[in-house]
Each structure stands twice: as C-alpha cells, then as structure tokens.
C-alpha cells in the first residue's frame, strides 16, 4: 500500500485508494476474422455492463442522487409491471 504524504498538507500520511481493473478478454480462434472477434468482445463488454459502470463512476454521485435514481427506476419498473400484469 502506498502512502500519500505532502508537506503542504501537514505531513499526515493517508493510504492511497488502489484501483483494480478487470479486463474483458477474447482470444482469437484459429482462422477467425478479427471483425468477428471484435463483435464477440463488444457483446461480452455489453453483457458485463463494463461501459455503464465506467460512465457511472466518471463523476461522484451523492448518496441522495443515488437514492433518487434508484427510486426512479423502481417506480418505472412498477409502472410497467402494473401495465402488463393483466395481459
């Protein structure tokens, strides 16, 4: 663990947040075109919601904003469930 200490911050050392990356990986099969492998990679990234997570973590979201967003999604889902419940 690295410690981040600056003489301007009073010299107090605090642990630096470590970033962990998960890499989506697709291996080329023998004789497979690169276009097809790229398509498989795009599908895999989409299934794992990698891009959505990156976009969500691009900016800090306050806890109240998180609650509000989740409430909005749950209300929308409940509305859809009620609309299609009798079909």
ABEGO torsion letter per residue (X at the ends): XBBBBBAAAGGBBBBBBBBBBBBBBBBBBBGBBAAAAAAAAAAAAAAAGAAAAAAAAABBBBAAAAAAAAAAAAAAAAAAAAAAAAX
